[in-house]
Amino acid sequence: MIKFLEWTGVITAILYSLFVALNIGLEFLGFSLLFISSFLIGIWAYKLSYMGILLLQVFYATAGIIGMYRWF
């Protein structure tokens, strides 16, 4: 389960960055993936007691929510 959280979070973050950088109209989906990624990596960080990474994911989740709001 730990590996699933880690790698699914990484893959969704990679897709997020590509969708936003390509500027092809997938920004809302990209910010949704950022939110999902931050949630998954946040759980992973919490389970492994990586509090710095967990805090970073809180800010990424906030950025994802702001991005979705602004693009909706």
C-alpha positions as CSV (number, residue, x, y, z in Angstrom):
1,M,0.0,0.0,0.0
2,I,2.9,2.4,0.8
3,K,4.4,1.9,-2.6
4,F,1.0,2.4,-4.3
5,L,0.5,5.7,-2.5
6,E,4.0,6.9,-3.4
7,W,4.1,5.9,-7.0
8,T,0.5,6.9,-7.8
9,G,1.1,10.3,-6.2
10,V,4.3,10.7,-8.3
11,I,2.6,9.7,-11.6
12,T,-0.3,12.0,-11.0
13,A,2.1,14.9,-10.2
14,I,4.0,14.3,-13.4
15,L,0.8,14.3,-15.4
16,Y,-0.3,17.5,-13.7
17,S,2.8,19.3,-14.6
18,L,2.6,18.2,-18.2
19,F,-1.0,19.1,-18.6
20,V,-0.4,22.6,-17.3
21,A,2.9,23.2,-19.1
22,L,1.5,22.1,-22.5
23,N,-1.3,24.6,-22.3
24,I,-3.7,22.5,-24.3
25,G,-6.9,23.1,-22.3
26,L,-6.3,20.4,-19.7
27,E,-5.5,22.8,-16.9
28,F,-8.6,21.9,-14.7
29,L,-7.7,18.2,-15.1
30,G,-4.1,19.0,-14.2
31,F,-5.0,20.9,-11.1
32,S,-7.4,18.0,-10.1
33,L,-4.4,15.7,-10.5
34,L,-2.3,18.0,-8.4
35,F,-4.9,17.7,-5.6
36,I,-5.1,13.9,-5.9
37,S,-1.3,13.7,-5.9
38,S,-0.9,15.8,-2.8
39,F,-3.5,13.8,-1.0
40,L,-1.8,10.5,-1.9
41,I,1.7,11.7,-1.1
42,G,0.3,13.3,2.1
43,I,-1.0,10.0,3.3
44,W,2.3,8.4,2.4
45,A,4.2,11.0,4.2
46,Y,2.0,10.8,7.3
47,K,2.3,7.0,7.5
48,L,6.1,7.3,7.3
49,S,6.3,10.3,9.6
50,Y,7.8,12.6,7.0
51,M,6.2,15.8,8.5
52,G,8.1,18.2,6.2
53,I,6.8,16.4,3.1
54,L,3.3,16.3,4.6
55,L,3.3,20.1,5.2
56,L,4.5,20.6,1.6
57,Q,1.5,18.5,0.4
58,V,-0.9,20.6,2.3
59,F,0.3,23.6,0.3
60,Y,0.2,21.7,-3.0
61,A,-3.4,20.6,-2.2
62,T,-4.3,24.3,-1.5
63,A,-2.7,25.2,-4.9
64,G,-4.7,22.5,-6.6
65,I,-7.9,23.8,-5.1
66,I,-7.1,27.4,-6.0
67,G,-6.2,26.2,-9.6
68,M,-9.5,24.3,-10.0
69,Y,-11.5,27.2,-8.7
70,R,-9.8,29.7,-11.0
71,W,-10.1,27.5,-14.1
72,F,-13.7,26.4,-13.5
